[in-house]
Amino acid sequence: MILLWDIDQAPVAAAVAQRVLESFAERILLADRSHYVRISLGVALYPEGGRDAETLVRHADIAMYAAKDRGKNRYYFYNESLAFQAQRRMSLVA
């Protein structure tokens, strides 16, 4: 989890997320073998993504799974339609 203060604009958060993705793009050498880490990031902005820490984390988690569903190694912003989709999936499972 990365918590950033005073970022309330999506383009700024997107630039940070892109830099994080790029920092993981470099290969890692372990035991003389190259490895690559692929990550997925979920972004929730205050106040649209939640007005308290618990809600922001939950919504960022929902957005992270949306990023994974879209192919990993990317970021995705939380929006209300994601919450609806997540709730729908949970009701189908139950």
C-alpha positions as CSV (number, residue, x, y, z in Angstrom):
1,M,0.0,0.0,0.0
2,I,1.2,3.5,-0.8
3,L,-0.5,6.4,0.8
4,L,0.1,9.8,-0.7
5,W,-1.0,13.0,0.9
6,D,-2.2,16.1,-0.9
7,I,-2.9,14.4,-4.2
8,D,-6.4,15.2,-5.3
9,Q,-6.1,15.1,-9.1
10,A,-6.3,11.9,-11.2
11,P,-3.5,13.0,-13.6
12,V,-1.0,13.4,-10.7
13,A,-2.0,10.1,-9.2
14,A,-1.7,8.4,-12.6
15,A,1.8,9.8,-13.0
16,V,2.8,8.4,-9.6
17,A,1.2,5.0,-10.4
18,Q,3.1,4.9,-13.8
19,R,6.4,5.6,-12.1
20,V,5.7,2.8,-9.6
21,L,5.0,0.4,-12.5
22,E,8.1,1.5,-14.3
23,S,10.2,0.9,-11.2
24,F,9.2,-2.7,-11.1
25,A,9.8,-3.2,-14.8
26,E,13.5,-3.7,-14.5
27,R,14.7,-7.3,-14.2
28,I,15.9,-8.8,-11.0
29,L,18.8,-11.2,-11.0
30,L,18.4,-14.1,-8.6
31,A,20.8,-17.1,-8.7
32,D,22.0,-16.0,-12.2
33,R,18.5,-16.0,-13.6
34,S,16.5,-13.0,-14.7
35,H,13.1,-12.4,-13.1
36,Y,10.5,-9.8,-13.7
37,V,7.9,-8.6,-11.3
38,R,4.5,-7.6,-12.6
39,I,2.2,-5.6,-10.4
40,S,-1.3,-4.3,-10.4
41,L,-2.2,-1.1,-8.7
42,G,-5.6,0.2,-7.6
43,V,-6.1,3.9,-7.0
44,A,-8.8,5.6,-4.9
45,L,-8.8,9.3,-4.5
46,Y,-10.3,11.2,-1.6
47,P,-13.1,12.2,-1.4
48,E,-14.6,10.5,-4.5
49,G,-13.1,7.1,-3.6
50,G,-14.1,7.4,0.0
51,R,-14.1,9.7,3.0
52,D,-12.3,7.5,5.5
53,A,-9.2,5.3,5.4
54,E,-11.1,2.0,5.5
55,T,-13.3,2.9,2.5
56,L,-10.3,4.3,0.6
57,V,-8.4,1.1,1.1
58,R,-11.4,-1.1,0.2
59,H,-12.0,0.9,-3.0
60,A,-8.3,0.8,-4.0
61,D,-8.4,-3.0,-3.5
62,I,-11.5,-3.2,-5.8
63,A,-9.6,-1.1,-8.4
64,M,-6.5,-3.3,-8.0
65,Y,-8.5,-6.4,-8.9
66,A,-10.0,-4.6,-11.9
67,A,-6.4,-3.8,-13.0
68,K,-5.6,-7.5,-12.7
69,D,-8.6,-8.5,-14.6
70,R,-7.5,-6.2,-17.5
71,G,-4.1,-7.9,-17.8
72,K,-1.9,-7.1,-14.8
73,N,1.1,-4.7,-14.8
74,R,-1.2,-1.7,-14.9
75,Y,-3.2,0.6,-12.6
76,Y,-6.8,1.3,-12.5
77,F,-8.8,4.0,-10.8
78,Y,-11.8,3.2,-8.5
79,N,-15.2,4.3,-9.7
80,E,-18.7,3.5,-8.6
81,S,-19.3,1.0,-11.4
82,L,-16.4,-1.1,-10.1
83,A,-18.2,-1.3,-6.7
84,F,-21.4,-2.4,-8.4
85,Q,-19.5,-5.1,-10.4
86,A,-17.7,-6.3,-7.3
87,Q,-21.0,-6.5,-5.4
88,R,-22.6,-8.4,-8.3
89,R,-19.8,-10.9,-8.4
90,M,-20.1,-11.5,-4.6
91,S,-23.8,-12.1,-4.9
92,L,-23.2,-14.7,-7.7
93,V,-20.6,-16.5,-5.6
94,A,-22.9,-16.7,-2.5
